[in-house]
Amino acid sequence: MTGSGSEILLPRRRRRRRSNWRGLVYIAPAMALVIVFFIMPVLFTGWMSLHNWPLMGASRWIGFNNYFRMANDTRFMTALNFTAYYTVIVTIAIFAIAFPLAIFVEKERQFVGAYRTIIFLPVVVGLATASLLWVWLANVDSGFIGPALKALGLVEKSPNLLATFDTAFLTIVVMVVWKIAGFTMIILLTGLQAIPSELTEAARIDGAGRWQRFRHLTLPLMRKTIALALIVSVTGSILAFDQFYIMTSGGPQNKMISVVYYIFNQSFVSFNLGYGAALSIVLLAILMAISIVQLWLLRVGEERP
């Protein structure tokens, strides 16, 4: 019996090994892409960050001096503070618009397909293209927003919306919300549609109002969806570059230089490639830490009865 049992187990083990090798073959192309286009560039960037790496000439090993330099770099700290402020404002604004839109288009109603399409359309426009479009819309002479405000009697003359920090920042926030809210709406919509209708109907029969159903039923069941949408929104906001570069060139008075914009200036304007690489590694660490904290906070209490 023992001998026959071992003979039966051997073919099973062989089949498992073949299955494992077959699985590795299937994922090999994806693994190769990740290694070539993510892991290797990150490792090389980390290596560059330990050098004084000019655009022309030989690099020189300086250890962690580029990282020590950040502690005294007031411009980097200013860019970090501005990026954090921008991320908080934009994320709140996107969710404030996207969540009601998702609730609105989740219910079956007339023309709901058209509503979803219209809201999602700005997403297909590239961010650089959207930035150029809004530069034209905000133009004091040939734009649309300034003359429209003047025609409505809200201002005496067409304002230059990109001339001061407050109006330029507001214009960029509105543009980003217009561009991104549709994408966030789709993510949230998938979470809403995954909630069983029987639960909602049972809560309604038990006398729960709309706010009670939203707070005690919808939000808890959408934790993972909200986590995904939040991570995507926060990550995209921290990595913001195009809108500041195209619409304001970091102004007015260099008050709109984000972290990525600062890395760009250090790497490709000042040609401090080693310092730019160190800044990139620190930014990657910040993004990973924020994503981990967001996932942890949104999962707190998920397994509680």
C-alpha positions in Angstrom: 0.0 0.0 0.0 2.8 2.4 0.9 4.6 1.7 -2.4 1.5 2.2 -4.5 0.6 5.4 -2.6 4.0 6.9 -3.3 3.7 6.0 -7.0 0.4 7.9 -7.1 1.9 10.9 -5.4 4.8 11.2 -7.9 2.7 12.1 -10.9 0.8 14.6 -8.9 4.0 16.3 -7.9 5.2 16.4 -11.4 1.9 17.9 -12.6 2.2 20.6 -9.9 5.7 21.4 -11.0 4.7 21.6 -14.6 1.8 23.8 -13.7 4.1 26.1 -11.7 6.5 26.4 -14.6 3.7 27.0 -17.0 2.4 29.8 -14.7 5.9 31.4 -14.7 6.0 31.2 -18.5 2.7 33.1 -18.7 3.8 35.9 -16.4 7.3 36.1 -17.7 6.5 38.9 -20.3 4.8 41.0 -17.6 7.7 40.4 -15.2 10.2 41.4 -17.9 8.3 44.7 -18.5 8.2 45.5 -14.8 12.0 44.7 -14.4 13.1 46.6 -17.5 10.8 49.7 -17.2 10.4 50.0 -13.4 12.9 48.1 -11.2 16.0 48.7 -13.3 15.3 52.5 -13.7 14.6 52.8 -10.0 17.8 51.0 -9.1 19.8 53.2 -11.6 18.2 56.3 -10.2 19.2 55.3 -6.7 22.8 54.7 -8.0 22.7 58.2 -9.6 21.6 59.8 -6.4 24.8 58.7 -4.7 26.9 60.6 -7.3 27.6 64.2 -8.4 26.3 63.4 -11.9 26.6 66.3 -14.3 25.1 66.3 -17.8 28.6 66.4 -19.4 31.7 64.8 -17.9 32.4 62.0 -15.5 30.3 61.4 -12.4 31.8 61.5 -8.9 30.8 59.4 -5.9 29.6 61.6 -3.0 27.6 59.1 -0.9 24.5 60.4 0.8 25.5 64.1 0.4 22.6 64.7 -2.1 20.1 63.5 0.6 21.8 65.6 3.3 21.5 68.6 1.0 17.7 68.4 1.0 17.5 69.2 4.7 18.9 72.7 3.9 17.1 73.2 0.6 14.4 75.7 1.3 13.1 75.7 -2.2 12.5 72.0 -2.1 10.7 72.4 1.2 8.6 75.2 -0.3 7.7 72.9 -3.3 6.9 70.1 -0.9 4.5 72.3 1.1 2.8 73.7 -2.0 2.4 70.1 -3.4 0.8 69.0 -0.2 -1.6 72.0 -0.1 -2.5 71.4 -3.8 -3.0 67.7 -3.2 -5.4 68.2 -0.3 -7.5 70.9 -2.1 -7.7 69.0 -5.4 -8.5 65.6 -3.8 -11.3 67.1 -1.7 -12.7 69.0 -4.7 -12.6 65.9 -7.0 -14.4 63.7 -4.5 -16.9 66.4 -3.7 -17.8 66.4 -7.4 -17.3 62.8 -8.4 -19.2 61.1 -5.6 -22.5 63.0 -6.2 -22.1 62.4 -9.9 -21.5 58.7 -9.3 -24.7 58.5 -7.2 -26.6 60.4 -9.9 -25.6 58.2 -12.8 -25.8 55.0 -10.8 -29.6 54.9 -10.9 -31.4 53.9 -14.0 -33.0 56.9 -15.5 -33.6 58.4 -18.9 -30.5 59.4 -20.8 -28.2 58.0 -18.1 -25.9 56.7 -20.7 -25.5 60.1 -22.3 -24.9 61.7 -18.9 -22.1 59.2 -18.2 -20.5 59.8 -21.6 -20.6 63.6 -21.3 -19.1 63.6 -17.8 -16.4 61.1 -18.8 -15.4 62.9 -22.1 -12.8 65.3 -20.5 -10.9 62.3 -19.3 -9.9 61.3 -22.8 -8.3 64.7 -23.3 -4.6 64.7 -22.5 -3.6 66.8 -19.5 -1.2 68.9 -21.6 -4.0 69.5 -24.2 -6.4 70.4 -21.4 -3.9 72.8 -19.9 -3.4 74.5 -23.3 -7.2 74.7 -23.7 -7.6 76.4 -20.3 -4.8 78.8 -21.0 -6.8 80.0 -24.0 -10.1 80.1 -21.9 -8.4 82.2 -19.3 -6.7 84.6 -21.7 -7.6 88.1 -20.9 -8.0 89.2 -24.5 -9.1 86.3 -26.6 -10.3 83.9 -23.9 -13.9 83.0 -22.8 -13.9 83.2 -19.0 -12.9 86.8 -18.6 -15.2 88.2 -21.2 -18.1 86.1 -19.8 -17.5 87.4 -16.3 -17.5 90.9 -17.7 -20.7 90.3 -19.7 -22.5 89.0 -16.6 -21.5 92.2 -14.7 -19.4 90.4 -12.1 -16.3 92.4 -13.0 -15.6 95.8 -14.5 -13.0 94.5 -16.9 -11.7 91.1 -18.1 -9.4 89.8 -15.4 -6.1 88.0 -16.1 -6.8 84.8 -14.2 -3.3 83.5 -14.4 -1.6 86.7 -13.2 -2.1 86.3 -9.4 -1.6 83.2 -7.2 -5.2 83.0 -6.0 -6.9 83.2 -9.3 -4.3 81.1 -11.1 -4.5 78.4 -8.4 -8.3 78.4 -8.6 -8.2 78.1 -12.4 -5.9 75.1 -12.3 -8.0 73.4 -9.6 -11.1 73.9 -11.7 -9.4 72.6 -14.8 -8.1 69.5 -13.0 -11.5 68.7 -11.4 -13.1 69.1 -14.9 -10.5 66.8 -16.3 -10.3 64.1 -13.6 -13.7 64.0 -11.9 -15.2 61.8 -14.6 -12.5 59.1 -14.1 -13.0 59.1 -10.3 -16.8 59.0 -10.9 -16.3 55.7 -12.9 -14.3 54.2 -10.1 -16.8 55.1 -7.5 -19.7 54.0 -9.8 -18.3 50.4 -9.9 -18.3 50.3 -6.1 -21.9 51.6 -6.0 -23.1 49.0 -8.5 -21.4 46.2 -6.6 -23.6 46.9 -3.5 -26.5 44.3 -3.5 -29.8 46.0 -4.1 -31.3 43.6 -1.5 -29.3 45.3 1.2 -30.4 48.8 0.2 -34.1 47.7 -0.1 -33.9 46.0 3.3 -32.5 49.2 4.9 -35.2 51.2 3.3 -37.9 48.9 4.6 -36.4 49.1 8.1 -36.9 52.9 8.0 -33.4 54.0 7.3 -33.2 57.4 5.6 -30.9 58.4 2.7 -28.2 59.8 4.9 -28.4 56.7 7.2 -28.2 54.3 4.2 -25.3 56.3 2.8 -23.3 56.5 6.1 -24.0 53.0 7.5 -24.3 50.9 4.3 -22.8 52.6 1.2 -19.6 54.0 2.7 -18.6 50.8 4.6 -19.2 48.6 1.5 -17.2 51.0 -0.6 -14.0 51.0 1.5 -11.9 49.3 -1.1 -13.3 51.3 -4.0 -12.7 54.6 -2.1 -9.2 53.4 -1.2 -8.4 52.9 -4.9 -9.9 56.2 -6.0 -8.1 58.0 -3.2 -4.8 56.5 -4.0 -5.1 57.4 -7.7 -6.2 61.0 -6.9 -3.5 61.6 -4.3 -0.8 60.0 -6.4 -1.8 62.0 -9.5 -1.9 65.3 -7.5 1.5 64.7 -5.9 3.0 64.0 -9.4 1.4 67.1 -10.9 3.6 68.9 -13.4 2.0 69.6 -16.8 -0.6 72.1 -15.6 1.9 74.2 -13.7 4.5 74.0 -16.4 2.1 74.9 -19.2 -0.4 77.3 -17.6 1.8 79.3 -15.2 5.5 78.2 -15.8 5.7 77.9 -12.0 4.5 81.4 -11.4 3.5 83.9 -10.4 6.7 84.6 -8.5 7.6 80.8 -8.5 4.8 80.1 -6.1 3.4 77.2 -8.1 6.5 75.0 -8.4 5.4 71.5 -7.4 7.9 68.8 -6.3 8.0 67.2 -9.8 8.5 70.6 -11.3 11.4 71.2 -8.9 12.9 67.9 -9.8 12.6 68.8 -13.5 14.4 72.1 -12.9 17.2 70.5 -11.0 17.7 67.8 -13.5 17.1 69.4 -16.9 17.6 73.1 -16.2 20.4 73.2 -13.7 21.7 69.8 -14.9 22.1 68.5 -11.3 21.1 65.0 -12.4 22.4 63.4 -9.2 20.5 65.7 -6.9 17.4 65.3 -9.1 17.7 61.5 -8.8 17.9 61.8 -5.0 14.8 64.0 -5.0 13.0 61.4 -7.2 13.9 58.6 -4.7 12.6 60.6 -1.8 9.4 61.4 -3.7 8.9 57.7 -4.5 9.3 56.9 -0.7 6.8 59.6 0.2 4.3 58.2 -2.3 4.7 54.6 -1.0 4.3 55.8 2.6 1.2 57.8 1.8 -0.4 54.9 -0.1 0.3 52.4 2.7 -1.2 54.8 5.3 -4.3 55.4 3.2 -4.9 51.7 2.8 -4.4 51.1 6.5 -6.7 53.9 7.5 -9.5 52.8 5.1 -9.2 49.1 6.3 -9.5 50.0 10.0 -12.6 48.3 11.3 -13.2 46.5 8.0 -13.3 43.0 9.6 -15.2 44.1 12.7 -18.7 42.6 13.0 
